[in-house]
Amino acid sequence: MPVPLYPDKYREPSLVDPGRFLDYMDETGFKGAGGTAAPPEAVILSYQPALFAYVTRNHPVRFHPGLFRKKLAYLEETDGRVAIMGGFGFGAPAAVASFEELIAFGARAFVSMGTAGALVPGLRPGDLVLCDGAFRDEGTSYHYAPAGGPALPDEALTEALADAIGAAGVAFRRGRSWTTDAPYRETRAEIDAFAADGALVVEMEASALFTVARYRGVALASAFTISDSLAEPEWEPDFLSKPTNAGLETLYRAALTALGAG
């Protein structure tokens, strides 16, 4: 059975509109949901609570006064041009819902950064991977574009992020990811197949975000820090380690630079 179930949906406009949703929230009392608060020019999307807490505790921020509230923190060191978004969940559907609302709000450049599982030997917790494409093994992207090859990030912003990581003197790998909706159903056969096709890591958001970014005409780049390994005979989780958190903090600083605020 195909995904989506209605195969010609790409020719049709969507009835439910994120901009109208923001207007509705304004009308019903969430002051600042849409046009009454200035949008940031760029947003860092963060999935790990530890990173969002680190940024908001150690950097001057002001939170969005309306719909996004404590999930969207404007970075005062950028005069509010860049914000970090956290606390919206993880996985393609949750990420895309918030992404659509931020685009409708007015943001135009994004860096998505989080953790990923290594699919190949040699990647350890805290190592960094810059994503130059993502295999679409999630369902959300297929409601925006027909089936095809890997979803691709914005080239210019990806190069800016590569330059920023390199300028920090931190080694990183560059390659594709495997994006899946089912983190507890990652099988050895899949891991071997995607790794053979060039995937270095597995995660849950990149291919959907790349696809939506192309559909909406905004720029998005993505990078990860390794938090666990599926390349060994047994799965090795290390999500809460110091190297994993240090990798996220490095990516945060690089994202600021790539977005013109570092």
C-alpha positions in Angstrom: 0.0 0.0 0.0 1.5 3.4 -1.0 2.3 6.3 1.3 0.4 8.6 1.1 -2.7 6.6 0.6 -4.0 9.3 -1.8 -1.2 9.3 -4.4 -2.0 12.5 -6.3 -2.0 14.8 -3.2 1.1 16.7 -4.4 -1.1 18.4 -7.0 -3.4 19.8 -4.3 -3.0 22.7 -1.9 -3.3 22.0 1.8 -6.5 23.0 3.5 -4.9 23.3 6.9 -2.5 26.2 6.9 0.2 26.9 9.6 -0.1 30.7 9.0 -3.9 30.5 9.6 -3.2 28.4 12.7 -0.9 31.2 14.1 -3.6 33.8 13.3 -6.2 31.6 15.1 -4.0 31.4 18.2 -3.6 35.1 18.2 -7.4 35.6 17.9 -8.0 33.2 20.9 -5.6 34.9 23.3 -2.1 33.6 22.6 -0.8 37.1 22.0 2.4 37.0 20.0 1.6 33.7 18.2 1.8 35.2 14.8 2.4 38.8 13.7 2.4 40.7 17.0 5.9 39.4 18.1 8.9 39.8 15.8 10.1 36.4 14.4 13.8 35.5 14.6 15.6 35.4 11.3 17.1 32.0 12.1 16.4 29.1 14.5 18.5 26.3 15.9 16.3 23.2 16.4 17.3 21.3 19.5 15.9 17.9 20.5 17.9 17.2 23.7 16.7 18.9 26.9 20.3 19.1 28.2 21.4 21.3 25.4 18.4 23.6 25.6 18.9 23.9 29.4 22.6 24.6 28.9 21.9 27.4 26.4 19.1 29.1 28.4 21.0 28.9 31.7 24.4 30.1 30.4 23.4 32.7 27.8 21.1 35.7 28.0 17.8 34.9 26.4 14.3 36.1 26.2 11.4 33.7 25.7 8.7 34.1 23.1 5.7 35.8 24.8 3.0 33.9 23.0 2.3 30.5 21.4 5.9 29.2 21.5 6.5 30.5 25.1 9.3 28.6 26.9 10.1 26.6 23.8 11.5 29.4 21.8 14.4 31.4 23.3 15.7 34.5 21.5 19.5 34.8 22.0 20.3 38.3 23.2 23.9 38.0 22.0 22.5 38.0 18.5 20.1 40.9 19.3 17.3 38.4 18.9 18.1 37.6 15.3 18.8 33.9 16.2 16.7 31.8 18.5 16.9 28.2 19.8 13.8 26.0 19.9 13.5 23.1 22.3 11.0 21.1 24.2 8.8 20.3 21.2 9.5 16.6 21.1 11.5 14.5 18.6 10.8 12.5 15.5 9.7 13.7 12.1 6.0 14.5 12.8 6.8 16.6 15.9 9.8 18.3 14.3 7.9 19.2 11.1 4.9 20.6 13.0 7.1 23.0 14.9 9.2 23.7 11.8 6.1 24.6 9.8 4.9 27.0 12.5 8.3 28.7 12.7 8.4 29.1 8.9 4.9 30.6 9.0 6.0 32.9 11.8 8.7 34.3 9.5 12.0 32.4 10.2 14.0 31.6 7.1 17.2 29.8 8.1 17.5 26.8 10.3 20.1 24.4 11.7 18.8 21.1 13.1 21.2 19.5 15.5 20.9 16.5 17.8 22.1 13.1 18.5 22.5 10.1 16.2 23.5 6.5 16.3 26.6 5.3 14.5 26.1 2.8 11.7 29.8 2.4 10.9 32.8 1.5 13.1 35.1 4.3 14.3 32.4 6.8 15.3 32.4 7.2 19.1 30.2 9.3 21.5 30.8 13.0 21.0 32.1 12.6 17.4 30.4 15.0 14.9 28.7 14.2 11.6 27.6 16.8 9.1 24.6 15.6 7.1 24.8 16.0 3.3 21.7 13.9 2.6 19.1 11.6 4.4 17.4 8.4 3.3 13.7 8.8 3.7 12.5 6.0 5.9 9.9 8.1 7.7 6.3 8.8 6.7 6.1 12.6 7.0 8.2 13.6 3.9 6.0 11.6 1.6 3.1 14.0 2.2 5.3 16.8 0.7 7.2 15.1 -2.1 6.9 11.9 -4.1 9.3 9.0 -3.4 12.8 9.5 -4.7 16.4 9.7 -3.7 17.8 11.0 -0.5 16.5 14.3 0.8 19.1 17.0 0.6 20.0 20.0 2.8 20.6 23.6 1.7 24.0 23.5 0.1 25.2 27.0 1.1 24.2 26.7 4.7 25.7 23.2 5.0 29.0 24.6 3.7 28.8 27.4 6.2 28.2 24.9 9.0 31.1 22.8 7.7 33.4 25.9 7.8 32.2 26.8 11.3 33.0 23.3 12.7 36.3 23.3 10.9 37.2 26.7 12.2 36.6 25.5 15.7 39.4 23.0 15.2 37.1 20.0 15.7 37.3 17.0 13.5 34.0 15.8 11.8 32.8 13.3 9.3 30.5 14.2 6.4 27.9 11.8 5.0 24.3 10.7 4.8 21.9 9.6 7.5 19.1 7.1 7.7 16.0 8.8 9.0 13.4 6.4 10.6 10.2 6.7 12.6 10.8 3.5 14.5 13.9 3.7 16.8 13.2 0.4 18.5 12.9 -1.5 15.1 16.4 -0.9 13.7 17.5 -4.3 12.4 20.9 -5.6 11.5 19.9 -6.1 7.8 18.8 -2.5 7.5 21.9 -1.2 9.2 24.1 -3.1 6.9 22.1 -2.0 3.8 22.0 1.7 4.6 25.7 1.7 5.6 26.5 0.1 2.3 24.6 2.9 0.6 26.7 5.5 2.4 24.8 6.3 5.6 27.0 7.0 8.6 24.3 7.4 11.2 20.6 6.9 12.0 18.3 9.5 13.4 14.6 10.6 13.3 14.2 14.0 11.7 16.6 15.0 8.9 14.9 13.6 5.8 11.5 15.1 6.7 13.0 18.5 7.6 15.1 18.6 4.4 12.0 17.8 2.3 9.8 20.4 4.0 12.5 23.0 3.8 12.6 22.5 0.0 8.8 22.6 -0.2 8.6 25.8 1.7 11.7 27.5 0.2 13.7 28.0 3.3 17.3 27.0 4.2 18.1 24.2 6.5 21.3 22.3 7.4 21.7 19.5 9.9 24.5 17.9 12.0 24.7 15.4 14.8 26.8 14.2 17.6 27.2 10.5 18.1 25.2 9.2 21.2 25.2 5.4 20.6 26.5 2.8 18.2 24.7 0.2 16.2 27.9 -0.8 14.4 29.0 -3.3 17.0 27.4 -6.8 17.7 25.5 -5.3 20.6 23.9 -1.9 20.8 25.9 0.6 22.9 23.9 3.6 24.2 25.8 6.6 25.6 23.2 9.4 25.3 24.0 11.1 28.6 27.7 11.0 28.6 30.0 14.0 28.8 31.4 13.5 25.3 27.8 13.5 23.9 26.9 16.7 25.6 30.2 18.3 24.7 29.5 17.5 21.0 26.1 19.1 21.2 27.6 22.3 22.7 30.2 22.4 19.9 27.5 22.1 17.3 25.5 24.9 19.0 28.5 27.3 18.7 29.1 26.2 15.1 25.4 26.8 14.3 25.6 30.3 15.6 28.6 31.0 13.4 27.0 29.4 10.3 23.9 31.5 10.9 26.0 34.7 10.9 25.9 35.2 14.6 29.1 33.7 15.9 
